[in-house]
Amino acid sequence: MMKMKRTWNRFLALALAAMMAISLGGCGGGNGGGASGGSSDSGSSAPADGGSSAPAESGGDARKIVYLVNGNLGDKGFYDSAASGIQMMADNLGAETKIIEMGRDETSYESNFLDVSEQDWDLIVCGTFSVSELAQEVAPQYPDKNYLIFDVTVDFDKVTTGNMIGVSYYSNQGAFLSGVLAAKMLLQSGDARIDASRKILGFVGSMDTSGINDFLVGYLEGVKYVDPDIQVLTSYVGSFEDVTKCMEMTTQLYNQGAQIVYAPASQSILGAATAASDCGKYLIACDQDLYAQLAETDPKLAETILTTSLKNVGDSLFTAVQGLADGTMTYGNNYILGLDSGAVGLAKNENYTSIVPSDIQSEIDEVEAKIISGEVEVASAFSMSTEEVVALRDSMK
């Protein structure tokens, strides 16, 4: 069993790019039933645990960095955030960088990993569960190469070559704050978009996986922290990318009475935002600050984004490479980042501060401090069985 600790680095704020918005279908009665750094290719601090004691080359030698995307850029969230970190490496460290978009065809992943491992890259960056097993199989075959995998913890019983570092996140902590915020806005805000007589909130996730359910568990726990009698309706898109289906499922949640929906919906997030706008409701987005991305290009859509549950992937990757260079982080270890490091949290932008009453903002800050101090402990889907997650979800229907 790997020993988990926290790392305490404070991250820089992300510079987020503007995005193009889409306009999709409408909403039924509101309370009714029912970027890369360098080039981009398209492909057809305290460690969390001690792994290998064998020292790897300094991250300061990582002047050629390649990022293998197990999907495509343009998700306005997770992958784009990671790409922004690669861009920071190019801009601030002078690194030669490349991004290879592997798409969703997992049969191509192995050949891409082997190809870059055979080439002269100093650091190979990848992330998420869908490449975890493959990356940990390839890394020991190339002990002279270095690998950084994010949103995954490395099994150092398998990777004993001291050439891999894991960076992952306490996503459940930001989700908990999202649940507290949604519940308090429902009960206390008096906002015209919210019908306080209907104690119903919603959750729409991209897929029914442990990673997405970690957001769900944190969100449900946050809602219960405020009022265990609030009902939470849950849906899964069944896809990371189906914008239309996400819009339809989010619309259905609003039509069933959900007053605010939390949406860790990956690349389909614009569907959820469109549904919120059409229904005249609020949405809590996930990963990158969606309001900041939409504010100039589509202010009408942006105004529905109450906040975003941030996962600052790009900052964490940039900080990890810096840490490898200065010796504060080392290969052979996992680093799990949470509220204390700024890697996760809520986007407290101008929309948040203008919509959320000051007393609720103060309460959110107090809960955040309690999580950081350990006074409030947040459950995680990663430490729960599937049956336990389902039971929690069903208990709040």
C-alpha positions in Angstrom: 0.0 0.0 0.0 1.5 3.3 -1.0 1.9 5.9 1.7 0.1 9.2 0.8 1.3 12.6 1.9 0.8 16.1 0.5 3.1 18.5 -1.3 2.9 22.1 -0.4 4.0 24.1 -3.4 1.9 27.1 -4.3 1.0 27.3 -8.0 0.9 30.2 -10.4 -2.4 31.2 -11.9 -3.3 29.8 -15.3 -3.5 32.1 -18.3 -6.6 30.7 -20.0 -7.4 31.1 -23.7 -10.8 32.3 -25.0 -12.9 29.7 -26.7 -15.7 29.5 -29.2 -19.2 28.7 -27.8 -21.9 26.7 -29.4 -25.6 27.2 -29.4 -27.8 24.2 -28.9 -31.4 23.3 -28.2 -33.8 24.7 -25.6 -35.1 23.8 -22.2 -38.5 22.7 -21.1 -40.3 24.3 -18.2 -37.8 25.1 -15.5 -39.6 23.2 -12.7 -41.3 20.5 -14.9 -41.1 16.8 -14.5 -39.2 14.2 -15.5 -2.2 24.9 -26.9 0.2 23.6 -27.0 3.9 24.4 -26.5 6.1 23.9 -29.5 4.3 21.9 -32.1 1.1 19.8 -32.0 0.7 16.6 -34.0 -2.5 14.7 -34.6 -1.9 11.0 -33.7 -4.0 8.6 -36.3 7.5 19.5 -1.3 7.0 16.1 0.1 6.4 13.0 -2.0 3.2 11.0 -1.6 5.1 7.8 -1.5 8.6 6.4 -1.7 9.3 4.3 -4.8 12.6 3.3 -6.2 15.6 4.7 -4.4 17.6 4.8 -7.7 18.2 8.4 -8.6 17.0 9.6 -12.0 18.5 12.4 -14.0 17.8 15.9 -12.9 14.6 17.5 -14.4 16.9 20.4 -15.3 18.1 18.3 -18.2 14.5 18.0 -19.5 15.0 20.3 -22.5 13.0 18.2 -24.9 9.5 17.4 -23.6 6.7 15.5 -25.4 3.1 15.2 -24.2 1.0 12.3 -25.4 -2.7 13.3 -25.2 -5.0 10.3 -24.8 -7.7 12.3 -26.6 -7.8 15.6 -28.4 -7.2 19.2 -27.4 -10.1 21.7 -27.4 -11.9 20.2 -24.4 -11.8 23.6 -22.6 -10.7 21.6 -19.5 -8.4 18.8 -18.6 -6.3 18.3 -21.8 -6.2 22.0 -22.6 -5.0 22.7 -19.1 -2.2 20.1 -19.4 -1.3 21.7 -22.8 -1.0 25.0 -21.1 1.6 23.5 -18.8 3.6 22.3 -21.7 3.4 25.8 -23.2 4.7 27.3 -20.0 7.7 24.9 -20.2 8.4 26.2 -23.7 7.9 29.9 -22.7 9.6 30.0 -19.3 12.2 27.2 -19.4 13.2 27.3 -23.1 12.2 23.7 -23.6 11.6 22.2 -27.0 8.1 20.8 -26.7 5.7 18.7 -28.8 2.1 17.6 -28.3 0.8 14.4 -29.9 -2.9 14.0 -30.0 -3.6 10.3 -29.9 -7.4 10.6 -30.1 -9.7 8.0 -28.5 -8.4 5.0 -30.5 -6.6 3.2 -27.7 -5.2 0.7 -30.1 -2.8 3.4 -31.3 -1.5 4.3 -27.8 1.2 1.6 -27.5 2.9 2.5 -30.8 2.9 6.1 -29.8 4.5 5.4 -26.5 7.1 3.2 -28.0 7.9 5.7 -30.8 8.6 8.6 -28.4 10.5 6.3 -26.1 12.8 5.4 -29.0 13.3 9.1 -29.8 15.5 11.6 -28.1 12.9 13.1 -25.7 14.2 13.9 -22.2 10.7 13.8 -20.6 7.6 12.0 -21.8 4.4 13.4 -20.3 1.1 11.5 -20.2 -2.0 11.3 -18.0 -5.2 9.7 -16.8 -6.3 6.1 -16.1 -6.6 5.1 -19.7 -2.9 5.1 -20.3 -1.8 4.3 -16.7 -1.2 0.6 -17.2 0.5 1.1 -20.6 2.8 3.9 -19.4 3.9 1.8 -16.4 4.7 -1.1 -18.7 6.7 1.0 -21.1 8.8 3.0 -18.6 10.8 0.1 -17.1 11.7 -0.9 -20.7 13.4 2.4 -21.2 15.3 3.2 -18.0 17.3 5.9 -19.7 14.0 7.9 -20.4 12.0 9.9 -17.9 8.2 9.8 -17.6 5.7 12.1 -15.9 2.2 10.8 -15.5 -0.6 12.9 -14.1 -4.0 12.2 -12.5 -2.7 8.8 -11.7 -0.6 7.3 -8.9 2.3 5.1 -10.0 2.7 1.6 -8.7 6.4 1.5 -7.8 6.3 -2.2 -7.2 6.0 -2.4 -11.0 8.1 0.7 -12.0 11.3 0.0 -10.1 13.6 1.9 -12.5 13.4 5.3 -10.8 12.4 7.0 -14.0 8.7 7.9 -13.4 7.0 10.5 -11.3 3.2 10.6 -10.5 1.2 13.8 -10.0 -2.4 13.4 -9.0 -5.1 15.5 -7.3 -7.5 15.6 -4.4 -10.4 16.4 -6.8 -12.9 15.4 -4.1 -11.8 18.5 -2.1 -12.8 21.0 -4.8 -16.0 19.0 -5.4 -16.8 19.2 -1.7 -16.6 23.0 -1.8 -18.8 22.9 -4.9 -21.4 20.9 -3.0 -21.3 23.3 -0.1 -21.7 26.3 -2.4 -24.6 24.7 -4.3 -26.4 23.9 -1.1 -25.9 27.3 0.5 -26.9 29.1 -2.7 -30.0 27.0 -2.8 -31.0 27.6 0.8 -29.6 31.1 1.6 -29.0 33.2 -1.5 -32.5 34.3 -2.5 -31.3 34.4 -6.1 -34.0 34.9 -8.7 -32.6 31.9 -10.7 -33.1 29.6 -7.8 -36.4 28.2 -6.4 -35.6 27.6 -2.8 -38.8 25.6 -2.3 -37.4 22.8 -4.4 -34.5 21.3 -2.5 -33.0 19.6 -5.5 -29.5 19.8 -7.0 -28.0 18.0 -9.9 -24.7 16.2 -11.0 -23.8 15.3 -14.6 -20.6 13.4 -15.1 -19.0 12.3 -18.4 -18.5 8.6 -17.4 -19.3 6.3 -14.5 -15.7 5.9 -13.5 -13.7 6.2 -10.3 -12.2 9.4 -11.5 -15.5 11.1 -12.2 -17.1 9.5 -9.1 -14.4 11.1 -7.0 -16.0 14.4 -7.9 -19.5 12.9 -7.2 -18.5 11.7 -3.8 -17.0 15.0 -2.8 -20.0 16.9 -4.1 -22.5 14.7 -2.3 -20.5 15.0 0.9 -20.4 18.8 0.6 -24.2 19.0 0.0 -24.8 16.7 3.1 -22.4 18.9 5.1 -24.9 21.7 4.7 -28.2 19.8 4.6 -28.6 16.0 4.3 -32.2 16.4 3.2 -31.3 18.0 -0.1 -31.9 15.7 -3.0 -29.2 15.3 -5.6 -30.1 13.9 -9.1 -27.2 12.2 -10.9 -26.7 11.5 -14.6 -23.8 10.2 -16.7 -23.3 11.2 -20.4 -21.6 7.9 -21.2 -19.0 9.8 -23.2 -16.2 12.3 -22.7 -17.1 14.2 -25.8 -20.8 14.1 -26.7 -21.9 17.7 -26.3 -25.4 17.2 -27.5 -26.1 14.3 -25.2 -24.6 16.3 -22.3 -26.9 19.2 -23.1 -29.9 16.9 -23.2 -29.1 15.1 -19.9 -28.4 18.4 -18.1 -31.6 19.9 -19.4 -33.4 16.9 -18.1 -31.9 17.5 -14.6 -33.1 21.1 -14.6 -36.5 20.0 -15.8 -36.7 17.5 -12.9 -36.2 20.4 -10.5 -32.4 20.7 -10.1 -31.7 24.3 -9.2 -27.9 24.1 -9.7 -26.0 21.4 -11.6 -22.3 20.4 -11.0 -20.8 19.1 -14.2 -17.4 17.2 -14.3 -18.3 16.5 -17.9 -15.0 16.6 -19.7 -15.1 17.7 -23.3 -18.9 17.7 -23.3 -19.0 20.6 -20.8 -20.4 23.1 -23.3 -23.5 21.1 -23.5 -24.1 21.5 -19.8 -23.4 25.2 -20.0 -25.9 25.6 -22.9 -28.5 23.8 -21.0 -28.0 26.0 -18.0 -28.3 29.1 -20.1 -31.4 27.9 -21.9 -33.1 26.9 -18.6 -32.1 30.1 -16.8 -30.1 28.2 -14.1 -26.6 28.1 -12.7 -23.9 25.6 -13.5 -20.8 24.7 -11.6 -18.2 23.7 -14.2 -15.0 21.6 -13.7 -11.3 21.7 -14.5 -10.6 25.1 -16.1 -12.3 28.4 -15.3 -15.1 28.2 -17.9 -16.4 31.6 -17.1 -13.0 33.1 -17.9 -13.0 31.3 -21.2 -16.5 32.4 -22.2 -16.7 35.9 -20.8 -15.6 37.7 -24.0 -16.8 35.3 -26.6 -20.2 34.4 -25.2 -21.1 36.5 -22.1 -24.6 35.2 -22.1 -23.4 31.6 -21.6 -20.6 32.8 -19.2 -23.1 34.4 -16.8 -24.6 31.0 -16.0 -21.2 29.7 -14.7 -21.5 30.1 -10.9 -17.9 28.9 -10.5 -15.6 26.1 -11.6 -14.2 23.3 -9.5 -10.6 23.9 -10.6 -8.0 21.2 -11.3 -4.9 23.2 -12.3 -3.2 20.5 -14.3 -1.0 22.8 -16.3 0.3 24.6 -13.3 1.1 21.3 -11.6 3.0 19.9 -14.6 5.1 23.1 -14.9 5.7 23.1 -11.1 6.7 19.4 -11.3 9.3 20.0 -14.0 10.6 23.0 -12.0 10.7 20.8 -8.9 12.6 18.1 -10.7 15.1 20.7 -11.8 15.7 22.2 -8.4 15.5 18.9 -6.5 12.4 19.6 -4.5 10.6 16.8 -6.4 12.1 13.5 -7.5 11.4 10.6 -9.8 10.3 7.4 -8.0 7.6 9.3 -6.1 3.9 10.2 -6.2 2.8 13.7 -5.4 -0.9 14.2 -4.5 -2.0 17.9 -4.7 -5.0 19.5 -3.0 -6.4 22.7 -1.6 -3.3 23.3 0.4 -1.2 23.7 -2.7 -3.7 25.6 -4.9 -3.9 22.7 -7.3 -7.6 22.4 -6.7 -10.2 24.8 -5.5 -13.0 27.1 -6.7 -12.7 29.8 -9.3 -13.4 33.0 -7.3 -13.7 35.2 -10.3 -15.8 38.3 -10.9 -18.9 36.3 -11.7 -18.5 34.3 -8.5 -18.0 37.4 -6.4 -20.9 39.3 -8.0 -23.4 36.4 -7.7 -22.5 34.7 -4.4 -23.5 36.7 -1.4 -20.6 37.8 0.8 -21.7 35.8 3.8 -21.7 32.6 1.7 -18.3 33.5 0.3 -17.0 33.7 3.8 -18.6 30.4 4.7 -16.9 28.8 1.7 -13.6 30.2 2.8 -14.1 28.8 6.3 -14.9 25.3 5.0 -11.8 25.4 2.8 -9.7 26.3 5.8 -11.2 23.4 7.7 -10.4 21.0 4.9 -6.8 22.2 4.7 -6.3 21.9 8.5 -7.8 18.4 8.5 -10.8 19.4 10.7 -13.1 18.4 7.8 -12.1 15.1 6.0 -13.6 14.5 2.6 -14.4 11.0 1.4 -13.0 9.7 -1.8 -14.3 7.3 -4.4 -10.9 5.8 -4.7 -11.1 4.5 -1.1 -14.7 3.2 -1.6 -16.1 0.1 -3.2 -18.4 0.5 -6.2 -21.3 -0.6 -4.0 -20.5 2.1 -1.5 -20.4 4.8 -4.1 -23.8 3.6 -5.5 -25.3 3.5 -2.0 -24.2 7.1 -1.4 -25.5 8.2 -4.7 -28.8 6.4 -4.2 -29.3 7.7 -0.7 -29.6 11.3 -2.0 -31.9 10.7 -5.0 
